[in-house]
């Protein structure tokens, strides 16, 4: 699929839940957020159908996001379902890593190809403060489990924001180098004011080569993270919603009322 700016659109990011077991200061308010009702969340069967139709339309790359995808019950079942779809060459996941210790091997065995793990700092107290109570050791154990499970590519996502300084960035860089991981540094985005930049160590934020569509956990396809326009799969059907999203994909991001915890960034 090509949009009107001749970009090949072949990457689908799917939020499997808007729930998360962390309350990171740069992502959501301390009191939490209004959650989508369970009956409105896409079922595994619906997600499988979306990816199957998208694959026929030349999508070959899928990433599962959240919220935190590992809080979705039986997530390995979904991974196994998606890994069997013909045409999907790259099946990945972004996770905060805190629940990965016991799930890394089952995810790999189910067919997950790659994994990105959020790690903003190695400082225990600072991590606890940023995440509002979570422990960095849980994430580090998750990283070790992913290494042991044999994931060929493990990336670390470090969000640069007001609580992160040069020492944190250097610590993450050195840790990644020492452990044979890839580090990506993402400056904090402000959707409502249209503030974003190209990811260091990745391609995110570069509108000229953007190749992705995003699916919310309640079935809305967003052509752009920094744009409020969406097409609802349940109203239009999968094929039509995908086609409209590609046709209406803007040349670049503007501003949006979307929230990162709903679309996974």
Residue frames relative to the residue before (quaternion, step in Angstrom):
aa qw qx qy qz dx dy dz
X 1.0000 0.0000 0.0000 0.0000 0.00 0.00 0.00
X 0.1019 -0.7838 0.6111 0.0441 3.55 -1.00 0.85
X 0.3501 -0.7189 0.5512 0.2383 3.57 -0.99 0.76
X 0.7130 -0.4751 0.2984 0.4206 3.59 -1.27 0.08
X 0.6606 0.4569 -0.3139 0.5063 3.58 1.29 -0.06
X 0.5325 -0.6878 0.3502 0.3475 3.55 1.35 0.49
X 0.4156 0.6616 -0.5032 0.3693 3.56 1.13 0.66
X 0.3774 -0.7117 0.5434 0.2364 3.58 -0.92 0.88
X 0.1780 -0.7975 0.5730 0.0631 3.57 -0.60 1.18
X 0.2014 0.8075 -0.5236 0.1819 3.56 -0.30 1.24
X 0.6313 0.5188 -0.3009 0.4917 3.58 1.29 0.25
X 0.0716 -0.8005 0.5949 -0.0108 3.56 -0.73 1.15
X 0.1270 -0.7690 0.6241 0.0543 3.55 -0.80 1.08
X 0.0890 -0.8315 0.5483 -0.0081 3.57 -0.59 1.16
X 0.2607 -0.7400 0.6014 0.1508 3.56 -0.77 1.05
X 0.2290 -0.8114 0.5266 0.1094 3.57 -0.54 1.15
X 0.7858 0.0099 -0.0165 0.6181 3.58 1.30 -0.22
X 0.3365 -0.7108 0.5665 0.2464 3.56 -1.23 0.42
X 0.4980 0.6442 -0.4275 0.3928 3.58 1.31 0.14
X 0.0101 0.7791 -0.6268 -0.0049 3.56 -1.22 0.55
X 0.3958 -0.7261 0.5153 0.2248 3.57 -1.09 0.73
X 0.6642 0.4076 -0.3215 0.5379 3.58 1.29 0.25
X 0.2307 -0.7511 0.6015 0.1444 3.56 -1.31 0.32
X 0.0088 -0.8575 0.5145 -0.0016 3.55 0.82 1.01
X 0.5709 -0.6630 0.3773 0.3035 3.53 -0.88 1.03
X 0.7221 0.4384 -0.2549 0.4706 3.60 1.02 -0.72
X 0.6825 0.5002 -0.2699 0.4594 3.57 1.30 -0.15
X 0.8184 -0.0594 0.0680 0.5675 3.58 0.91 -0.81
X 0.5942 -0.5820 0.4133 0.3707 3.59 -1.20 0.46
X 0.6681 -0.5345 0.3479 0.3834 3.57 -1.21 0.56
X 0.6914 0.4897 -0.2820 0.4502 3.58 1.03 -0.75
X 0.5517 -0.6028 0.4024 0.4126 3.57 1.28 -0.08
X 0.4122 -0.6967 0.5356 0.2405 3.54 -1.31 -0.17
X 0.5808 -0.5466 0.4570 0.3937 3.53 -1.29 0.27
X 0.2554 -0.8077 0.5199 0.1104 3.56 -0.64 1.14
X 0.5465 -0.5809 0.4922 0.3488 3.52 -1.26 0.53
X 0.5081 -0.6509 0.4618 0.3240 3.60 -0.95 0.82
X 0.6227 -0.5874 0.3709 0.3601 3.56 -1.07 0.77
X 0.6688 0.5192 -0.3122 0.4308 3.59 0.97 -0.79
X 0.6715 0.4856 -0.2989 0.4733 3.59 1.24 -0.34
X 0.5329 0.6271 -0.4067 0.3967 3.59 1.25 -0.25
X 0.5437 -0.6240 0.4517 0.3332 3.58 -0.97 0.83
X 0.3853 -0.6978 0.5545 0.2390 3.56 -0.99 0.84
X 0.6590 -0.4837 0.3816 0.4313 3.57 -1.26 0.26
X 0.6406 0.5371 -0.3230 0.4437 3.56 1.01 -0.82
X 0.6488 0.5056 -0.3144 0.4739 3.57 1.01 -0.80
X 0.6502 0.5075 -0.3209 0.4655 3.59 0.93 -0.85
X 0.6333 0.5268 -0.3263 0.4636 3.57 0.99 -0.83
X 0.6658 0.4978 -0.3055 0.4643 3.58 0.94 -0.84
X 0.6183 0.5442 -0.3383 0.4551 3.59 1.02 -0.81
X 0.6963 0.4640 -0.2748 0.4737 3.57 0.82 -1.01
X 0.6275 0.5425 -0.3407 0.4426 3.60 0.99 -0.74
X 0.6701 0.4738 -0.2922 0.4910 3.58 0.93 -0.90
X 0.6498 0.5250 -0.3135 0.4515 3.58 0.95 -0.90
X 0.6343 0.5399 -0.3300 0.4441 3.59 1.02 -0.78
X 0.6301 0.5190 -0.3253 0.4773 3.58 1.04 -0.75
X 0.7062 0.4391 -0.2413 0.5002 3.57 1.17 -0.68
X 0.6522 -0.5836 0.2512 0.4134 3.58 1.32 0.55
X 0.4178 0.6489 -0.5161 0.3714 3.61 1.15 0.35
X 0.0204 -0.8230 0.5676 -0.0120 3.59 -0.81 0.99
X 0.7129 0.3752 -0.2300 0.5460 3.57 1.31 0.00
X 0.0030 0.8013 -0.5956 0.0564 3.58 -0.78 1.07
X 0.0549 -0.7755 0.6282 0.0307 3.55 -1.04 0.82
X 0.2727 -0.7474 0.5873 0.1490 3.57 -0.95 0.94
X 0.0088 -0.7993 0.5988 -0.0502 3.54 -0.83 1.06
X 0.3264 -0.7133 0.5660 0.2537 3.56 -1.29 -0.34
X 0.3261 0.1571 0.9009 0.2395 1.50 -1.77 -1.81
X 0.5891 -0.5027 0.4668 0.4270 3.48 -1.24 -0.70
X 0.3748 -0.7827 0.4448 0.2215 3.62 -0.29 1.22
X 0.6515 0.5437 -0.3338 0.4106 3.61 1.07 -0.60
X 0.5853 0.5398 -0.4055 0.4490 3.62 1.19 -0.04
X 0.5289 0.6024 -0.4199 0.4255 3.61 1.25 -0.15
X 0.4600 -0.7126 0.4614 0.2601 3.55 -0.64 1.17
X 0.8528 0.0927 -0.1112 0.5017 3.55 -1.05 0.92
X 0.1535 0.8310 -0.5204 0.1225 3.58 1.05 0.74
X 0.6056 0.5583 -0.3730 0.4270 3.62 1.06 -0.58
X 0.5820 0.5680 -0.3711 0.4482 3.60 1.14 -0.55
X 0.6523 0.5012 -0.3129 0.4747 3.57 0.96 -0.84
X 0.6346 0.5309 -0.3332 0.4520 3.59 0.93 -0.86
X 0.6563 0.5042 -0.3124 0.4663 3.59 0.92 -0.86
X 0.6332 0.5310 -0.3279 0.4578 3.58 1.01 -0.81
X 0.7181 0.4561 -0.2560 0.4590 3.58 0.86 -0.95
X 0.6312 0.5598 -0.3381 0.4170 3.58 1.03 -0.74
X 0.6747 0.5018 -0.2914 0.4560 3.57 1.19 -0.44
X 0.5170 0.6488 -0.4181 0.3701 3.60 1.25 -0.01
X 0.4398 -0.7092 0.4912 0.2495 3.54 -0.73 1.10
X 0.7562 0.3689 -0.2862 0.4585 3.55 -0.94 0.93
X 0.6294 0.5023 -0.3457 0.4817 3.59 1.21 -0.38
X 0.1432 -0.8340 0.5323 0.0258 3.55 -0.37 1.30
X 0.7877 0.1992 -0.0763 0.5780 3.57 1.19 -0.53
X 0.0359 0.7903 -0.6063 0.0805 3.57 -0.44 1.26
X 0.0416 0.8307 -0.5447 0.1072 3.56 -0.41 1.26
X 0.1932 -0.7629 0.6056 0.1180 3.54 -1.35 0.16
X 0.1890 -0.7304 0.6402 0.1447 3.53 -1.23 0.61
X 0.0458 0.8120 -0.5732 0.0997 3.57 -0.74 1.10
X 0.4942 -0.6282 0.4914 0.3459 3.57 -1.20 0.37
X 0.4988 -0.7298 0.3680 0.2884 3.57 1.30 0.00
X 0.5310 0.6785 -0.4027 0.3091 3.59 1.18 -0.35
X 0.7395 0.3577 -0.2103 0.5301 3.61 1.18 -0.50
X 0.4596 0.7458 -0.3978 0.2727 3.55 1.31 0.03
X 0.4940 0.6990 -0.4239 0.2960 3.58 1.13 -0.57
X 0.7884 0.3095 -0.1532 0.5091 3.58 0.85 -0.96
X 0.7072 0.4695 -0.2564 0.4623 3.59 1.26 -0.13
X 0.4805 0.6999 -0.4344 0.3009 3.60 1.19 -0.36
X 0.7046 0.4557 -0.2763 0.4686 3.59 0.76 -1.00
X 0.6597 0.4877 -0.3342 0.4640 3.67 0.82 -0.80
X 0.6361 0.5205 -0.3339 0.4614 3.62 1.02 -0.72
X 0.6552 0.5009 -0.3101 0.4729 3.56 0.94 -0.87
X 0.6702 0.4960 -0.2950 0.4667 3.58 0.95 -0.87
X 0.6486 0.5217 -0.3091 0.4600 3.58 1.16 -0.60
X 0.6497 -0.5603 0.3038 0.4144 3.58 1.25 -0.23
X 0.4018 0.6961 -0.5002 0.3222 3.60 1.20 0.28
X 0.3506 -0.7784 0.4899 0.1764 3.57 -0.79 1.05
X 0.8238 0.0386 0.0586 0.5626 3.55 0.80 -1.07
X 0.1212 -0.7980 0.5867 0.0652 3.55 -1.22 0.41
X 0.1728 -0.7443 0.6376 0.0978 3.55 -1.12 0.82
X 0.1170 -0.8046 0.5819 0.0185 3.56 -0.85 1.01
X 0.3959 -0.7274 0.5120 0.2279 3.57 -0.80 1.01
X 0.1545 0.7637 -0.6139 0.1267 3.56 -0.89 0.97
X 0.1258 -0.8407 0.5253 0.0374 3.57 -0.11 1.28
X 0.8000 -0.0201 0.0509 0.5975 3.57 1.12 -0.64
X 0.3694 -0.7031 0.5579 0.2407 3.56 -1.26 0.46
X 0.5023 0.6467 -0.4156 0.3959 3.55 1.32 -0.09
X 0.4367 -0.7486 0.4330 0.2480 3.58 -0.50 1.21
X 0.6926 0.4727 -0.2897 0.4614 3.58 0.84 -0.94
X 0.6619 0.4994 -0.3103 0.4650 3.56 0.96 -0.84
X 0.6287 0.5273 -0.3327 0.4648 3.58 1.00 -0.80
X 0.6485 0.5214 -0.3112 0.4591 3.56 0.97 -0.90
X 0.6675 0.4987 -0.2974 0.4662 3.57 1.02 -0.81
X 0.6709 0.5023 -0.3011 0.4549 3.60 0.90 -0.90
X 0.7514 0.3963 -0.2043 0.4864 3.57 0.92 -0.94
X 0.3638 -0.7501 0.4581 0.3085 3.54 1.36 -0.13
X 0.8728 -0.1446 -0.0005 0.4662 3.52 0.62 1.19
X 0.5891 0.5773 -0.3855 0.4136 3.61 1.17 -0.18
X 0.4196 -0.7244 0.5052 0.2095 3.55 -1.27 0.47
X 0.4648 -0.6885 0.4830 0.2767 3.58 -0.86 0.96
X 0.5741 0.5960 -0.3856 0.4081 3.61 1.11 -0.54
X 0.6077 0.5455 -0.3585 0.4524 3.60 1.08 -0.64
X 0.6507 0.5006 -0.3070 0.4814 3.58 1.03 -0.79
X 0.6556 0.5126 -0.3151 0.4563 3.59 0.93 -0.85
X 0.6324 0.5063 -0.3277 0.4863 3.57 1.08 -0.69
X 0.6234 0.5359 -0.3296 0.4643 3.57 1.10 -0.69
X 0.6336 0.5246 -0.3198 0.4701 3.56 1.05 -0.79
X 0.6457 0.5136 -0.3143 0.4696 3.58 0.95 -0.86
X 0.6507 0.5183 -0.3139 0.4577 3.56 1.00 -0.84
X 0.6416 0.5144 -0.3220 0.4691 3.58 1.04 -0.78
X 0.6294 0.5191 -0.3318 0.4736 3.58 1.06 -0.73
X 0.6772 0.4973 -0.2858 0.4609 3.56 0.92 -0.93
X 0.6479 0.5316 -0.3109 0.4483 3.57 1.13 -0.68
X 0.5190 -0.6950 0.3800 0.3212 3.57 1.26 -0.17
X 0.2841 0.7449 -0.5523 0.2436 3.59 1.09 0.55
X 0.3962 -0.7501 0.4721 0.2396 3.62 -0.64 1.04
X 0.7808 0.1589 -0.0926 0.5971 3.58 1.14 -0.60
X 0.0361 0.7616 -0.6443 0.0594 3.54 -0.78 1.13
X 0.0871 -0.8054 0.5860 0.0177 3.55 -0.67 1.11
X 0.2769 -0.7299 0.6012 0.1707 3.53 -1.17 0.68
X 0.1984 -0.7684 0.6001 0.1007 3.57 -0.88 1.00
X 0.0357 -0.7953 0.6049 -0.0188 3.56 -0.57 1.18
X 0.2122 -0.7795 0.5805 0.1022 3.56 -0.59 1.17
X 0.2540 -0.7696 0.5724 0.1246 3.55 -0.75 1.11
X 0.1697 0.7774 -0.5804 0.1732 3.57 -0.57 1.17
X 0.7971 -0.3699 0.1954 0.4353 3.55 -1.30 -0.01
X 0.6957 0.4671 -0.2782 0.4695 3.61 1.15 -0.50
X 0.6617 0.4907 -0.2904 0.4869 3.58 1.30 -0.15
X 0.0895 -0.8090 0.5799 0.0353 3.59 -0.80 0.99
X 0.7668 -0.3850 0.2531 0.4469 3.55 -1.33 -0.01
X 0.6108 0.5541 -0.3557 0.4398 3.60 1.06 -0.65
X 0.6433 0.5147 -0.3193 0.4683 3.57 0.99 -0.84
X 0.6564 0.5186 -0.3058 0.4546 3.56 0.91 -0.95
X 0.6779 0.4852 -0.2908 0.4695 3.58 0.88 -0.91
X 0.6232 0.5409 -0.3390 0.4517 3.58 1.03 -0.75
X 0.6694 0.4873 -0.2971 0.4755 3.58 0.94 -0.90
X 0.6313 0.5328 -0.3270 0.4590 3.59 0.99 -0.81
X 0.6882 0.4785 -0.2799 0.4680 3.58 0.87 -0.98
X 0.6260 0.5327 -0.3308 0.4637 3.57 1.03 -0.80
X 0.6613 0.5081 -0.3044 0.4602 3.58 0.90 -0.94
X 0.6575 0.5096 -0.3083 0.4614 3.59 0.92 -0.89
X 0.6704 0.5131 -0.2885 0.4516 3.55 0.94 -0.94
X 0.7636 0.3846 -0.1908 0.4824 3.57 1.00 -0.85
X 0.4937 -0.6794 0.4230 0.3404 3.59 1.25 0.02
X 0.4703 0.6612 -0.4367 0.3884 3.57 1.13 0.71
X 0.4078 -0.6789 0.5441 0.2770 3.56 -1.28 0.23
X 0.1959 -0.7937 0.5680 0.0951 3.59 -0.82 0.98
X 0.1029 -0.7691 0.6299 0.0328 3.54 -1.04 0.91
X 0.1631 -0.8011 0.5717 0.0689 3.58 -0.88 0.92
X 0.1015 -0.8248 0.5546 -0.0415 3.50 -0.56 1.30
X 0.3171 -0.7457 0.5510 0.1995 3.56 -0.57 1.09
X 0.6003 -0.5917 0.4023 0.3573 3.56 -1.00 0.89
X 0.2823 -0.7728 0.5521 0.1351 3.54 -0.86 1.04
X 0.1535 -0.7430 0.6436 0.1008 3.54 -1.20 0.63
X 0.2675 -0.8157 0.4933 0.1408 3.56 -0.03 1.33
X 0.6825 0.5181 -0.2983 0.4204 3.57 0.91 -0.91
X 0.7565 0.3297 -0.1988 0.5286 3.59 1.15 -0.53
X 0.4999 -0.7021 0.3989 0.3131 3.56 1.29 0.24
X 0.4454 0.6933 -0.4549 0.3376 3.58 1.09 0.65
X 0.2919 0.7207 -0.5845 0.2318 3.56 -0.60 1.20
X 0.1396 -0.7840 0.6002 0.0748 3.55 -1.23 0.38
X 0.6379 -0.5236 0.3947 0.4038 3.55 -1.28 0.27
X 0.4845 -0.6814 0.4765 0.2720 3.55 -0.92 0.96
X 0.3759 -0.7016 0.5571 0.2370 3.59 -0.90 0.94
X 0.7941 0.2094 -0.1890 0.5384 3.55 -0.56 1.17
X 0.7640 0.2451 -0.1654 0.5734 3.59 1.29 0.19
X 0.5339 -0.6415 0.4539 0.3121 3.57 -1.29 -0.11
X 0.4342 0.7118 -0.4559 0.3116 3.58 1.25 -0.11
X 0.7700 0.3506 -0.2650 0.4626 3.55 -1.07 0.74
X 0.6153 0.5097 -0.3474 0.4908 3.59 1.31 -0.11
X 0.2793 -0.8176 0.4824 0.1442 3.57 0.00 1.32
X 0.5956 0.6100 -0.3620 0.3769 3.60 1.06 -0.71
X 0.7946 0.2525 -0.1272 0.5373 3.59 1.08 -0.67
X 0.3074 0.7786 -0.5043 0.2121 3.59 1.22 0.29
X 0.0904 -0.8300 0.5502 -0.0131 3.55 -0.74 1.12
X 0.6370 0.6032 -0.2780 0.3913 3.57 1.27 0.16
X 0.1708 -0.6997 0.6791 0.1415 3.45 -1.45 0.42
X 0.2538 -0.7734 0.5630 0.1430 3.57 -1.16 0.56
X 0.1698 -0.7681 0.6114 0.0864 3.54 -1.03 0.87
X 0.3377 -0.7412 0.5456 0.1973 3.57 -0.74 1.06
X 0.6507 -0.5537 0.3581 0.3764 3.57 -1.21 0.42
X 0.7042 0.3941 -0.2787 0.5207 3.60 1.25 -0.16
X 0.6978 -0.5658 0.2552 0.3575 3.57 1.16 0.60
X 0.5066 0.6184 -0.4508 0.3971 3.59 1.12 0.50
X 0.2482 -0.7571 0.5864 0.1461 3.57 -0.92 0.91
X 0.1363 -0.7898 0.5969 0.0365 3.54 -0.72 1.16
X 0.3910 -0.7246 0.5141 0.2403 3.62 -0.73 1.01
X 0.8085 0.0717 0.0087 0.5841 3.58 1.12 -0.68
X 0.5182 -0.6449 0.4681 0.3106 3.57 -1.02 0.82
X 0.7502 0.3642 -0.1916 0.5176 3.56 1.06 -0.78
X 0.6481 0.4196 -0.3383 0.5380 3.53 0.94 0.98
X 0.4212 -0.7527 0.4534 0.2244 3.59 -0.84 0.96
X 0.5204 0.6614 -0.4232 0.3357 3.58 1.17 -0.28
X 0.0729 0.7888 -0.6067 0.0664 3.55 -1.00 0.87
X 0.2545 -0.7334 0.6119 0.1516 3.52 -1.38 0.30
X 0.3051 -0.8018 0.4902 0.1542 3.55 -0.53 1.20
X 0.4683 -0.7049 0.4718 0.2474 3.52 -0.74 1.15
X 0.6895 0.4950 -0.2909 0.4415 3.57 0.91 -0.85
X 0.6652 0.4761 -0.3020 0.4896 3.59 1.18 -0.42
X 0.8006 0.3340 -0.1384 0.4777 3.57 0.85 -1.00
X 0.4554 -0.6060 0.5010 0.4175 3.54 1.12 -0.69
X 0.6394 -0.5868 0.3407 0.3616 3.55 -1.11 0.69
X 0.6971 0.4919 -0.2970 0.4288 3.59 0.70 -1.04
X 0.6878 0.4770 -0.2938 0.4616 3.59 0.84 -0.94
X 0.6428 0.5243 -0.3271 0.4526 3.58 0.98 -0.83
X 0.6496 0.5060 -0.3120 0.4740 3.58 0.99 -0.81
X 0.6615 0.5150 -0.3089 0.4492 3.58 0.89 -0.93
X 0.6704 0.4932 -0.2963 0.4686 3.58 0.91 -0.90
X 0.6350 0.5357 -0.3301 0.4481 3.58 1.01 -0.81
X 0.6549 0.4998 -0.3117 0.4735 3.58 0.99 -0.82
X 0.6641 0.5124 -0.3055 0.4507 3.58 0.87 -0.95
X 0.7697 0.3813 -0.1817 0.4787 3.58 0.97 -0.89
X 0.3698 0.7288 -0.5014 0.2840 3.60 1.23 0.20
X 0.3689 -0.7586 0.4870 0.2266 3.64 -0.60 1.06
X 0.6376 -0.5396 0.3895 0.3881 3.55 -1.24 0.42
X 0.7927 -0.0583 0.0503 0.6048 3.57 1.10 -0.69
X 0.6260 -0.5439 0.4068 0.3831 3.53 -1.29 0.31
X 0.1971 -0.7577 0.6082 0.1308 3.54 -1.22 0.53
X 0.6807 -0.3801 0.3102 0.5440 3.57 -0.12 -1.30
X 0.0668 -0.8180 0.5713 -0.0018 3.56 -1.17 0.47
X 0.3804 -0.6885 0.5682 0.2417 3.53 -1.27 0.53
X 0.3983 0.7148 -0.4797 0.3167 3.58 1.29 0.08
X 0.2722 -0.7462 0.5829 0.1713 3.55 -1.24 0.44
X 0.5603 -0.6380 0.4146 0.3273 3.56 -0.97 0.85
X 0.6550 0.5210 -0.3342 0.4334 3.59 1.02 -0.70
X 0.6489 0.4973 -0.3290 0.4725 3.60 1.23 -0.17
X 0.7999 0.2863 -0.1200 0.5136 3.57 1.05 -0.80
X 0.4869 -0.7213 0.4047 0.2808 3.59 1.21 0.08
X 0.5827 -0.6268 0.3686 0.3628 3.59 1.15 0.42
